[in-house]
Amino acid sequence: MLFLYLLQVSIALDTITSSQFIKDPDTLLSKDGNYSLGFFSPENSTNRYVGIWWKSRSTNVWVANRNKPLNDSNGIVKISEDGNLVVLNGQKQVIWSSNVSNIASNTTSQFLDFGNLVLMESTTGNTLWNSIQHPSDTLLPGTKLSMSKRTGEKIILRSWKSPSDPSVGSFSASFVESRNIIQVFIWNENQPYWRSGPYNGRVLTRIDTMTATYFKGFEGGDDGNGNIIIYYTIPDGLDFLIYNLNSQGNLDETLWDDNKKELQVTWTSRKSDCDVYGICGAFASCSSLSIPICSCLKGFEPRNIQEWNRNNWTGGCVRRTPLQCERVINKTTTTKKDGFFKLQAVKVPDFAEGLAVTPDICRSLCLENCSCTAYSNGAGIGCMSWTGNLIDIKHLQTGGLDLYFRVAHEDLDSRGNKTIIITISAIIGTLTISICAYIMWRRTSKNTAKLWHSIKSKRVTDIKAFRLFYKGGTSEVHTSGDTIDELLLFDFEKLATATNNFDLSNKLGQGGFGPVYKGKLQDGQEIAVKRLSRASGQGLEEFMNEVVVLCKLQHRNLVRLLGCCVDGDEKMLMYEYMPNKSLDALIFDPSKSKLLDWRTRYSIIEGIARGLLYLHRDSRLRIIHRDLKVSNILLDEALNPKISDFGMARIFGGREDHANTNRVVGTYGYMSPEYAMEGLFSEKSDVFSFGVLILEIIIGRRNSSFYDNELALNLLGFVWIHWREDNILLLLEPEIYDHNDHKNILRCIHIGLLCVQESAVDRPTMAAVISMLNGEVASLPPPNEPAFILRQNINPLPEEKESINKVSITEVSGR
């Protein structure tokens, strides 16, 4: 009896029969011991699903009941009376089935190697259904993406709706076979989102990392049963490599790291905006290394130049000069024939037609057909030709194919003339510059020579040298001081390498200055690179301002500037990397805000206050930040706050304590009333912004996008009303705030309301705020009504939002 019991347990490890089933939380283990089948709950979810995972439930590769979750732990997986594999809930209702028709009831389900759950006939062993051919969001080794030539039916990957919801999301992935060309597509609903490029029988030509030496490669073609298939295998030495379509629409290649016990992304389908299908429109190509990223093909020009200049490229380009063959059809005479221009190493356009001919014949066929707009030849693919618009061309750093597109003879000829003109202009320009440089060198003093030596050594300590090198600056940038702390100057190539050519996967965020990227220098140091966008309203003045201000400041609650770079139109600033990003990414995210308990929030408030006190009173300079907001507070690994973004800061000299400006900059929702309305700013302007920050950090809601339909107030007014009615604690999340802390919480809200009073005279200084926070002031004065709480409907500011992305700089003219 003991032997029979052990035998039954052994069978149950990987088998389900009519008499054996698994019940939550039981699992099956594949024979190789790597895969498990059982019940799991995604992160931040209590729903239960039946799934398959590799080594840990966090590496889920298949879900059965993805659209019908179990609400309790009473689920069962068994063989039903009709022979299908089913999932039952606690009421014995079928919520998922293998759904095979016309089968014998005598069936068995076995969990095989490579995570394949199969349903088979017990007597013959014939496979009736298997999970590997019914994937969810993951492509496993051996999974055959297929398409029936007869019915068009496909095996498709479908993304999860979110990381905590396995139900079918918006994105799907499948391959498409059209006119003898096989490609992999990602779809957003019914619209193409990403395209791989043609499959050459070994690799997908669009993917940079897929070269001729790429592991064992993809296999595919006609399987002899009227189906087109494509699949991959794992090479020797690799434990686990899969492709996963995530909820954001990215197809990730992931490899198991046995040291870290987690999957590492080794390739992703979307590295930059150029990977978005058709982003540049027709007859245009995309390069992630260019600014702007889209450019018309040779002989073409933007269809709508105004839209093109606004970086809206979807309208594409049109031919500048009519083709010779078109003019012949229109009965005009010309002796100049069309030609082809070669575009090297690109992802070739969509809608190609494959032909089994030699390259020479391929060219001739395209040249003789006036409707043929381009052709290409690829090993394993053969001849490809295009007869319509050329859509979705991307320049690749490695791999890709050469594309030959039809160009009018006049545009081909112009190349030689332009080359001559450019060469002559370059020679004349070089001579002129050399002569001028010689004259200037003769007139340069010894002091200037020392300044240039400072620049050439890649470190600068003199503000005159810095301004001379960058040929700009403004009197508002600095005071009479002529020195700055040592500043490291970076090469553009070094930063491009550190950020993987500003790969989209390294993008940390977007501000008014431009995008911010994570980078790693050759010595392993992690940095944050802020790259000035051409579309930004900021320029050399703000760039210089931030460099000069931060070089003169050193405080634990201010972000540290490591260096800068200027190369042509490129302007970049390098900072210490903050692993926890900006404060708004935590306190305004419902799933992350609970990580910040009251003590952490209080520590952040106190740190910001100390940083402001340093700016206003304790530093070598007296600085007004002018753009203090939650997205400009960065958090290090210990969640210590660091004030950042000093592009709008102003330095006060002598006995100045306030100033007036005709250029109001900052972010609505954080501006003091005297600054927004009259252009007056002082230390009390930053105090007002700090008060808004306190209330946002405590309440967890934005002032700049707060709406209350009943009262039509912003966050300041909403807090004021609850404070006045003595029910302010109702606004706080009980999971975050302990009842024992309510006195300190009320005190901080009181301080915040004192800081946002309408009159600048009534607001405390930052020195007084520090004393209040530390309990050195026993009795706080009662706050007056905050600014802007009832003026929204009477005289609203233009959209109390932070420009188009909630972190950009807003600029208006002061009255």
C-alpha positions in Angstrom: 0.0 0.0 0.0 2.9 2.3 0.8 4.5 1.6 -2.6 1.2 2.3 -4.4 0.8 5.6 -2.5 4.4 6.7 -3.4 3.8 5.7 -7.0 0.6 7.8 -7.1 2.5 10.9 -5.7 5.2 10.4 -8.2 2.7 10.4 -11.0 1.0 13.4 -9.6 4.2 15.5 -9.8 3.7 16.1 -13.6 0.4 14.4 -14.5 -3.4 15.1 -14.3 -5.8 12.2 -14.9 -9.5 11.7 -14.5 -8.9 10.6 -10.9 -6.0 13.0 -10.0 -6.3 16.8 -10.0 -4.5 19.7 -8.4 -6.1 22.2 -6.0 -4.9 25.5 -4.9 -2.1 25.8 -3.7 -0.9 22.4 -5.2 1.6 22.5 -8.2 2.9 20.2 -10.9 6.6 20.1 -11.6 8.0 19.5 -15.1 10.4 16.6 -15.5 13.4 18.8 -15.9 12.5 20.5 -12.6 12.5 24.0 -14.0 8.8 24.7 -14.7 5.9 24.7 -12.4 2.1 24.6 -13.1 -0.1 25.9 -10.4 -2.1 28.8 -8.9 -0.6 32.3 -8.4 -1.6 35.9 -7.7 0.1 38.8 -9.7 1.8 41.6 -7.8 -0.7 43.9 -6.1 -3.6 41.6 -6.8 -5.6 39.1 -4.8 -7.1 37.3 -7.8 -6.0 33.7 -8.4 -4.9 32.4 -11.8 -3.7 29.1 -13.1 -0.3 29.6 -14.8 3.1 28.2 -15.7 6.3 29.8 -14.4 10.0 29.3 -14.6 11.6 28.7 -11.1 9.6 31.5 -9.4 6.0 32.8 -9.8 7.4 36.2 -10.8 8.6 34.7 -14.1 5.1 33.6 -15.3 5.1 32.5 -19.0 1.5 31.2 -19.5 -1.9 31.9 -18.0 -5.0 29.7 -18.4 -7.9 31.7 -17.0 -6.4 35.2 -17.8 -9.8 36.8 -18.5 -11.7 35.0 -15.7 -9.8 35.1 -12.4 -10.7 33.1 -9.3 -11.8 35.2 -6.4 -10.7 32.7 -3.7 -8.3 29.8 -3.2 -10.9 27.0 -4.0 -9.8 26.5 -7.6 -9.2 23.1 -9.1 -7.5 21.9 -12.3 -8.8 18.6 -13.6 -9.9 16.4 -16.5 -13.6 17.0 -17.2 -16.2 14.3 -18.1 -15.9 15.3 -21.8 -12.1 14.8 -21.7 -11.0 18.4 -21.7 -8.6 20.0 -19.3 -10.6 22.5 -17.2 -10.3 25.0 -14.4 -13.2 25.0 -11.9 -14.0 27.6 -9.3 -15.3 26.9 -5.8 -18.9 26.4 -7.2 -17.6 23.7 -9.6 -18.2 26.1 -12.5 -15.9 25.9 -15.6 -14.1 29.2 -16.0 -11.5 27.9 -18.5 -11.3 24.8 -20.8 -8.9 23.5 -23.4 -12.0 23.4 -25.5 -11.1 20.5 -27.8 -14.2 19.1 -29.6 -15.0 15.5 -30.5 -12.5 13.7 -28.2 -12.6 10.6 -26.2 -13.2 10.9 -22.5 -10.2 8.8 -21.7 -7.6 11.6 -21.7 -4.5 12.5 -19.6 -2.7 15.8 -19.1 1.0 15.8 -18.7 3.4 18.7 -17.8 6.4 18.2 -20.1 9.8 19.9 -20.3 10.1 23.5 -21.7 6.9 24.4 -19.8 4.5 22.6 -22.2 1.2 21.4 -20.7 -0.3 18.8 -23.1 -3.6 17.0 -23.3 -3.3 13.5 -24.9 -5.3 10.4 -25.5 -4.4 7.9 -22.8 -4.4 4.9 -25.1 -2.7 6.2 -28.2 -0.6 9.0 -26.7 -1.7 11.4 -29.5 -1.5 15.0 -28.5 -4.9 16.8 -28.7 -3.9 20.2 -27.3 -0.8 21.8 -25.8 -0.2 25.1 -24.1 2.9 26.0 -26.1 0.7 26.5 -29.2 -1.8 28.6 -27.2 0.6 31.2 -25.8 -0.5 34.2 -23.7 2.1 37.0 -23.7 5.3 34.9 -23.9 7.1 33.2 -26.7 8.9 30.1 -25.4 11.5 28.0 -27.1 9.7 25.8 -29.6 6.5 27.8 -29.6 5.5 28.0 -33.2 3.9 31.3 -34.3 1.9 30.1 -37.3 -0.5 31.3 -39.9 -2.8 29.1 -42.0 -2.6 29.9 -45.7 -6.1 28.6 -46.2 -8.0 30.3 -43.3 -5.6 33.0 -42.3 -5.9 31.9 -38.6 -2.8 32.9 -36.6 -1.2 32.1 -33.3 -0.8 35.4 -31.5 0.9 36.8 -28.4 -1.4 39.1 -26.4 -0.1 41.4 -23.7 -1.3 41.6 -20.2 -3.5 44.6 -19.4 -1.1 45.7 -16.7 1.6 44.1 -14.6 -1.0 43.2 -12.0 -3.8 42.1 -14.5 -3.1 39.2 -16.9 -6.3 39.8 -18.9 -5.9 40.5 -22.6 -4.4 44.0 -23.1 -4.3 46.4 -26.0 -1.2 44.9 -27.7 -0.7 41.8 -29.7 2.2 40.3 -31.6 2.2 37.9 -34.6 4.0 37.5 -37.9 2.5 38.5 -41.2 3.2 36.7 -44.5 2.4 38.9 -47.5 3.7 38.6 -51.1 6.3 36.0 -49.9 7.7 38.4 -47.2 7.5 37.3 -43.6 7.6 40.0 -40.8 6.8 40.2 -37.2 4.3 42.9 -36.1 3.2 44.4 -32.8 -0.3 45.8 -33.0 -2.0 48.4 -30.8 -5.6 47.3 -31.1 -5.9 47.1 -34.9 -3.1 49.6 -35.7 0.5 48.6 -36.4 2.7 49.7 -33.6 6.1 48.1 -34.4 7.5 46.0 -37.3 10.6 43.8 -37.4 11.6 43.9 -41.0 11.8 40.9 -43.4 12.7 37.4 -42.1 15.6 36.0 -44.2 15.2 32.4 -43.1 17.6 32.9 -40.1 17.1 36.2 -38.4 14.8 39.3 -38.5 16.7 41.9 -40.5 15.4 44.9 -38.5 16.8 43.8 -35.2 20.3 45.2 -34.6 21.5 42.4 -32.3 20.4 39.7 -34.7 23.4 39.1 -36.9 24.5 36.0 -38.8 26.1 34.7 -35.7 22.9 35.1 -33.6 22.4 32.0 -31.4 20.6 29.1 -33.2 18.4 31.7 -34.8 14.8 31.5 -35.9 13.5 28.7 -38.0 10.5 29.1 -40.3 8.8 28.7 -43.6 6.1 26.3 -45.0 5.5 23.3 -42.7 4.0 21.3 -45.6 0.5 21.4 -44.1 -0.5 24.7 -45.5 0.9 26.7 -42.6 3.6 29.3 -42.4 5.5 28.9 -39.1 8.3 30.7 -37.3 10.0 29.6 -34.0 13.3 29.6 -32.2 15.5 27.3 -30.2 17.9 27.8 -27.3 21.6 27.3 -27.9 23.7 25.1 -25.6 24.8 26.9 -22.5 21.8 29.1 -22.2 19.3 28.1 -19.5 16.3 30.2 -20.3 15.7 32.8 -23.0 12.2 34.0 -23.8 10.4 36.8 -25.6 7.7 38.6 -23.7 5.2 41.1 -25.0 4.7 43.5 -22.0 1.7 45.6 -21.2 3.4 48.7 -22.7 3.6 47.1 -26.1 7.3 46.2 -26.0 8.6 42.8 -27.1 11.4 42.1 -24.7 14.1 39.4 -25.1 14.9 38.3 -21.6 17.6 35.9 -20.3 17.6 34.2 -16.9 20.4 35.5 -14.6 21.1 32.7 -12.2 23.2 34.9 -9.9 20.4 37.5 -9.4 17.7 34.9 -9.7 15.7 37.1 -12.1 15.2 37.7 -15.8 17.4 40.4 -17.4 16.2 42.3 -20.5 18.9 41.8 -23.3 16.9 43.4 -26.1 13.7 45.3 -26.5 11.6 46.2 -29.5 11.3 49.9 -28.7 14.6 51.6 -28.0 13.6 55.0 -29.4 10.8 56.9 -31.0 12.1 55.6 -34.4 10.8 52.2 -33.5 7.2 53.4 -33.6 5.6 52.3 -36.8 5.5 55.0 -39.5 6.5 57.8 -37.2 8.0 59.8 -40.1 5.3 59.2 -42.6 5.8 58.3 -46.3 9.1 58.8 -48.2 11.0 59.7 -45.0 13.6 57.9 -42.8 14.2 57.9 -39.1 17.5 58.0 -37.2 17.6 58.1 -33.4 21.0 59.8 -33.6 19.7 62.8 -35.6 17.9 65.9 -34.5 15.2 66.0 -35.6 14.9 62.2 -35.9 12.9 62.3 -39.2 14.3 63.5 -42.6 12.9 63.3 -46.1 14.5 61.0 -48.6 16.7 62.5 -51.2 14.6 64.3 -53.9 11.7 64.6 -51.5 10.4 67.5 -49.3 7.9 67.8 -46.4 4.3 67.7 -47.5 3.4 70.3 -44.8 6.5 72.3 -43.8 4.7 74.0 -40.9 3.7 70.6 -39.3 7.1 69.2 -40.1 8.8 72.1 -38.2 6.6 71.4 -35.3 7.9 67.8 -35.2 4.7 66.4 -36.5 6.1 64.2 -39.3 3.1 61.9 -39.9 2.2 63.8 -43.1 5.5 62.5 -44.6 7.2 63.8 -47.7 6.4 64.3 -51.4 8.6 64.1 -54.5 10.3 67.4 -55.4 10.8 66.7 -59.1 8.5 64.7 -61.3 10.0 61.4 -62.5 11.0 61.1 -66.2 8.7 58.2 -66.8 5.7 60.2 -65.5 6.6 63.0 -67.9 6.7 60.6 -70.8 3.3 59.4 -69.9 2.1 63.0 -69.9 3.6 63.5 -73.4 6.4 65.8 -72.4 9.9 65.2 -73.8 13.1 64.7 -71.8 16.3 62.8 -72.4 17.2 62.4 -68.7 16.2 59.1 -67.2 15.4 58.4 -63.6 18.0 56.7 -61.3 18.2 55.0 -58.0 19.7 56.4 -54.8 21.2 54.0 -52.3 20.3 54.1 -48.7 22.6 51.9 -46.7 21.9 49.7 -43.6 18.2 50.4 -43.1 15.1 48.6 -42.0 13.4 48.5 -45.5 9.9 49.8 -45.8 6.7 47.9 -45.3 4.5 46.5 -48.1 7.3 44.8 -50.0 6.7 42.2 -52.8 9.1 39.3 -52.9 10.4 38.0 -56.3 12.7 35.1 -57.0 15.1 36.8 -59.4 18.7 37.9 -59.4 19.8 41.4 -58.2 20.4 42.6 -61.8 17.0 41.5 -62.9 15.5 43.0 -59.8 16.9 46.4 -60.7 15.8 46.2 -64.3 12.3 45.2 -63.4 11.9 48.1 -61.1 13.5 50.6 -63.5 11.2 49.5 -66.3 8.1 49.8 -64.1 7.2 53.5 -63.5 5.1 52.5 -60.5 8.1 50.8 -58.8 9.4 53.3 -56.2 12.2 51.2 -54.7 13.9 47.8 -54.6 16.2 45.9 -52.4 18.0 42.5 -52.2 18.6 40.5 -49.1 20.4 37.2 -48.6 17.8 34.5 -47.9 15.0 36.9 -49.0 15.8 37.7 -52.6 14.4 40.6 -54.5 12.0 43.0 -52.9 10.2 45.8 -54.7 7.8 48.5 -53.7 5.1 50.1 -55.8 3.5 52.5 -53.3 4.5 54.9 -50.6 7.7 54.0 -48.7 6.7 53.7 -45.1 8.6 52.9 -41.9 12.3 53.3 -42.9 14.8 53.3 -40.1 18.6 53.7 -40.1 20.4 50.9 -38.3 23.8 51.0 -36.6 24.4 47.3 -37.5 22.6 44.9 -39.8 19.8 46.0 -42.0 19.7 46.1 -45.8 20.5 48.5 -48.6 17.5 50.2 -50.2 17.5 51.7 -53.7 14.7 54.2 -54.2 13.8 56.0 -57.5 14.9 59.6 -57.8 14.5 62.0 -60.7 17.7 62.6 -62.8 17.8 66.3 -61.8 18.1 65.4 -58.1 20.8 62.8 -58.8 22.8 65.4 -60.8 22.5 68.1 -58.1 24.7 66.0 -55.9 27.8 66.7 -57.8 27.1 70.5 -58.1 26.3 70.7 -54.4 29.5 68.9 -53.6 31.6 71.4 -55.6 29.9 74.3 -54.0 30.3 72.9 -50.5 34.0 72.1 -51.1 34.8 75.6 -52.4 32.8 77.2 -49.6 34.6 75.1 -47.0 38.0 76.1 -48.4 37.2 79.8 -48.4 35.7 79.5 -45.0 38.7 77.7 -43.6 41.1 80.3 -44.9 39.0 83.1 -43.5 38.7 81.5 -40.1 42.4 80.8 -40.0 43.4 84.4 -40.8 40.9 85.7 -38.2 42.1 83.2 -35.7 45.8 84.3 -36.2 44.9 88.0 -35.8 42.9 87.2 -32.6 45.7 85.1 -31.3 48.2 87.9 -31.7 46.0 90.2 -29.8 45.2 87.8 -27.0 46.7 88.6 -23.6 48.6 86.1 -21.5 45.7 86.0 -19.1 43.3 84.8 -21.9 45.8 82.2 -22.9 45.7 80.8 -19.4 41.9 80.8 -19.6 42.0 78.7 -22.8 44.5 76.3 -21.2 41.9 75.8 -18.5 39.3 74.8 -21.1 41.6 72.6 -23.1 42.5 70.6 -19.9 38.9 69.6 -19.7 38.5 71.3 -16.4 37.5 75.0 -15.8 37.7 77.1 -12.7 37.3 80.5 -14.1 33.9 81.9 -15.2 35.5 84.1 -17.8 37.0 81.1 -19.5 33.7 79.3 -19.3 31.9 82.2 -20.9 34.6 82.6 -23.6 34.4 79.0 -24.5 30.7 78.9 -24.8 30.4 82.3 -26.5 27.4 83.4 -24.5 26.1 84.4 -21.1 24.1 87.1 -19.6 24.6 89.7 -16.8 21.8 88.1 -14.8 23.8 84.8 -14.6 26.3 85.8 -11.9 27.4 88.5 -9.6 30.8 90.2 -9.7 32.6 87.1 -8.6 34.9 85.6 -11.3 35.5 82.1 -10.1 33.5 78.9 -10.0 34.3 75.6 -8.4 36.2 73.2 -10.7 33.8 72.0 -13.5 34.4 68.9 -15.6 33.7 69.2 -19.3 32.4 66.1 -21.1 32.6 65.1 -24.7 29.4 64.4 -26.6 30.7 61.0 -27.7 31.4 60.0 -24.1 27.9 60.9 -23.0 26.3 59.1 -26.0 28.2 56.0 -25.1 27.3 56.3 -21.4 23.5 56.5 -22.3 23.6 54.0 -25.1 23.1 56.7 -27.7 20.3 58.2 -25.5 18.3 55.0 -25.7 14.7 55.4 -24.8 15.0 52.6 -22.2 17.5 54.9 -20.3 15.1 57.9 -20.3 14.3 58.9 -16.7 11.8 61.7 -17.5 11.1 64.9 -19.4 11.3 68.5 -18.1 11.1 72.0 -19.5 14.9 71.8 -20.3 14.5 68.6 -22.2 14.7 64.8 -21.6 16.8 63.3 -18.8 18.7 60.0 -19.3 20.5 57.6 -17.1 24.1 56.9 -18.0 27.0 54.9 -16.7 30.6 56.2 -17.3 33.5 53.8 -18.1 34.6 53.8 -14.4 31.1 52.5 -13.4 29.8 55.8 -12.0 26.1 56.3 -12.7 25.0 59.8 -13.8 21.9 61.6 -14.9 22.2 63.5 -18.2 19.9 66.4 -18.9 19.8 67.2 -22.6 18.5 70.5 -23.9 15.6 70.0 -26.3 15.4 72.2 -29.4 11.7 72.5 -28.7 12.5 73.8 -25.2 11.9 77.5 -24.3 15.2 77.5 -22.5 18.6 78.2 -24.0 22.1 79.4 -23.2 21.0 81.8 -20.5 19.3 79.1 -18.4 22.1 76.6 -19.2 24.8 79.1 -18.0 22.7 80.0 -15.0 22.4 76.5 -13.7 26.1 75.8 -14.3 27.2 78.9 -12.5 24.8 78.6 -9.6 25.3 74.9 -8.9 29.1 75.2 -9.2 29.1 77.6 -6.3 26.8 75.5 -4.0 27.5 72.5 -1.9 24.8 71.1 0.4 23.5 67.6 1.1 20.0 68.7 0.1 21.0 70.2 -3.3 21.7 68.0 -6.3 25.3 67.9 -7.3 26.4 69.0 -10.7 29.2 66.8 -12.1 29.9 68.6 -15.4 28.5 69.9 -18.7 28.8 69.4 -22.4 28.3 71.8 -25.4 28.8 70.3 -28.9 27.2 72.3 -31.7 23.6 72.7 -30.9 23.9 70.1 -28.1 23.8 71.4 -24.5 23.8 68.9 -21.7 24.3 68.9 -17.9 25.5 65.9 -15.9 24.3 65.3 -12.3 24.7 62.6 -9.7 22.2 59.9 -10.4 19.2 59.7 -8.1 17.9 56.1 -8.0 14.5 57.0 -6.6 13.9 59.7 -9.3 11.7 62.7 -8.4 9.3 63.0 -5.5 6.2 63.3 -7.6 6.8 59.8 -9.0 6.2 58.4 -5.5 3.7 60.6 -3.7 1.2 60.9 -6.6 1.3 57.2 -7.5 -1.3 55.3 -5.5 0.7 52.1 -5.7 3.9 53.8 -4.5 2.7 56.5 -2.1 2.2 54.0 0.7 6.0 53.4 0.7 6.4 56.8 2.2 5.2 56.7 5.8 4.9 59.9 7.9 8.4 59.8 9.2 9.8 59.6 5.7 7.6 62.4 4.5 8.6 64.6 7.5 12.2 63.9 6.8 11.7 65.0 3.2 9.9 68.2 4.2 12.7 69.0 6.7 15.4 68.3 4.1 13.8 70.6 1.5 13.5 73.3 4.2 17.2 73.0 5.1 18.2 73.2 1.4 16.1 76.4 0.9 17.6 77.9 4.1 21.1 77.3 2.7 20.1 79.0 -0.6 18.6 82.0 1.2 21.0 82.6 4.0 23.9 80.2 4.5 25.5 79.8 1.0 28.2 82.1 -0.5 25.5 83.5 -2.7 21.9 84.5 -1.9 19.7 82.6 -4.3 16.0 82.6 -5.1 15.1 79.3 -6.8 11.9 80.5 -8.6 10.8 77.1 -9.8 10.5 75.0 -6.6 8.0 72.2 -7.2 7.6 68.5 -6.4 9.1 67.3 -9.7 12.2 69.3 -9.0 12.8 67.4 -5.7 15.0 64.3 -6.4 15.4 61.4 -4.0 18.6 59.5 -3.4 18.9 55.8 -2.4 18.1 56.7 1.2 15.1 58.9 0.2 17.0 62.1 1.1 15.6 65.0 -0.9 17.8 67.0 -3.3 16.6 70.3 -4.8 17.3 70.4 -8.5 16.8 72.5 -11.7 18.4 75.9 -11.1 17.9 77.2 -14.6 15.5 79.9 -13.4 17.3 80.8 -10.2 18.3 84.4 -9.4 21.3 85.5 -7.4 20.9 88.5 -5.1 23.9 90.7 -4.4 24.7 93.2 -1.7 21.6 94.1 0.3 19.0 93.2 -2.2 16.1 91.3 -0.8 13.6 91.5 -3.7 13.5 92.2 -7.4 11.1 92.8 -10.3 11.1 91.1 -13.7 9.3 91.3 -17.0 9.9 87.6 -17.5 7.8 85.5 -15.2 9.0 82.0 -15.2 8.0 79.0 -13.1 5.1 76.6 -12.8 1.5 77.7 -12.1 0.2 76.2 -8.9 3.5 77.0 -7.2 3.9 80.7 -8.0 3.3 83.3 -5.3 0.5 85.8 -6.1 2.9 88.8 -6.2 5.2 87.0 -8.6 2.5 85.7 -10.9 0.6 89.0 -11.1 3.2 91.7 -10.7 6.6 90.0 -11.5 7.8 90.7 -7.9 9.9 87.9 -6.4 11.9 87.5 -3.2 12.7 84.8 -0.6 9.0 84.8 0.2 8.3 83.6 -3.3 10.2 80.4 -2.6 8.5 80.2 0.8 5.1 80.1 -0.9 6.3 77.3 -3.2 7.6 75.4 -0.2 4.2 75.8 1.5 2.5 74.2 -1.6 5.1 71.4 -1.4 4.3 70.7 2.3 0.6 70.3 1.6 1.1 68.2 -1.5 3.5 65.9 0.4 1.1 65.4 3.3 -2.2 65.2 1.4 -0.7 63.3 -1.6 -2.6 65.3 -4.3 -1.4 67.9 -6.8 -2.3 71.6 -6.3 -1.8 72.3 -10.0 -4.4 69.6 -11.2 -6.7 69.6 -8.2 -10.4 70.0 -8.9 -13.4 69.8 -6.5 -16.7 70.1 -8.4 -18.7 71.2 -5.4 -16.4 73.9 -4.1 -14.4 74.7 -7.3 -11.2 75.2 -5.3 -7.5 74.2 -5.6 -5.7 72.1 -3.1 -4.8 75.1 -1.0 -8.4 76.2 -0.6 -9.5 72.6 0.0 -7.1 72.2 2.9 -8.0 75.7 4.2 -11.7 74.9 4.4 -11.1 71.6 6.2 -8.6 73.3 8.5 -11.0 76.0 9.4 -13.7 73.3 10.0 -11.3 71.4 12.2 -11.6 68.1 10.2 -8.3 68.2 8.3 -7.3 64.7 9.4 -10.1 63.3 7.2 -7.9 64.1 4.2 -5.1 61.8 5.3 -4.6 58.2 4.3 -4.8 56.0 7.5 -2.3 53.5 6.0 0.4 56.2 6.0 -0.2 58.2 9.1 -0.1 56.8 12.6 -2.6 58.2 15.1 0.2 58.9 17.4 1.7 61.3 14.9 -1.4 63.5 14.4 0.0 66.4 16.4 3.1 66.7 14.2 1.0 66.3 11.1 -1.3 69.1 12.2 1.7 71.3 13.0 3.2 70.7 9.5 -0.1 71.5 7.8 -0.3 74.7 10.0 3.2 75.6 8.8 2.2 75.0 5.2 -0.8 77.3 5.5 1.4 80.0 7.0 3.7 79.7 4.0 1.0 80.1 1.4 -0.7 83.2 2.9 -1.6 85.8 0.3 0.6 88.6 1.7 4.3 88.0 1.4 4.8 90.0 4.7 2.7 87.4 6.6 4.8 84.5 5.4 7.6 83.2 7.6 11.2 83.1 6.5 12.9 79.7 6.0 14.9 80.2 9.2 11.5 80.6 11.1 10.1 77.6 9.2 13.1 75.4 10.4 12.5 76.6 14.0 8.8 75.7 13.7 9.5 72.3 12.3 11.9 71.5 15.1 9.4 72.6 17.7 11.5 75.6 18.8 8.4 77.8 18.4 5.9 76.7 20.9 2.8 78.6 19.6 2.3 79.1 15.9 0.3 82.2 14.8 -3.0 81.5 13.1 -2.8 81.4 9.3 -4.7 83.8 7.0 -6.6 82.7 4.0 -4.3 81.3 1.3 -3.8 82.9 -2.1 -5.7 81.9 -5.2 -8.4 79.8 -3.5 -11.5 81.6 -4.8 -10.1 83.3 -7.9 -10.3 80.3 -10.2 -13.7 81.2 -11.6 -13.2 85.0 -11.5 -9.8 85.6 -13.1 -8.2 82.3 -13.8 -4.6 81.9 -14.7 -4.1 80.2 -18.1 -4.8 76.5 -17.3 -3.3 75.8 -13.9 -1.2 73.1 -15.4 2.5 72.8 -15.9 2.6 73.2 -19.7 2.2 70.1 -21.8 3.9 67.6 -19.5 3.4 68.9 -15.9 7.1 69.5 -15.4 8.0 72.1 -18.1 8.7 75.8 -17.7 5.9 78.2 -18.2 6.7 81.8 -19.2 4.3 84.8 -19.4 4.8 88.5 -19.4 4.5 90.2 -16.0 2.2 93.2 -15.7 
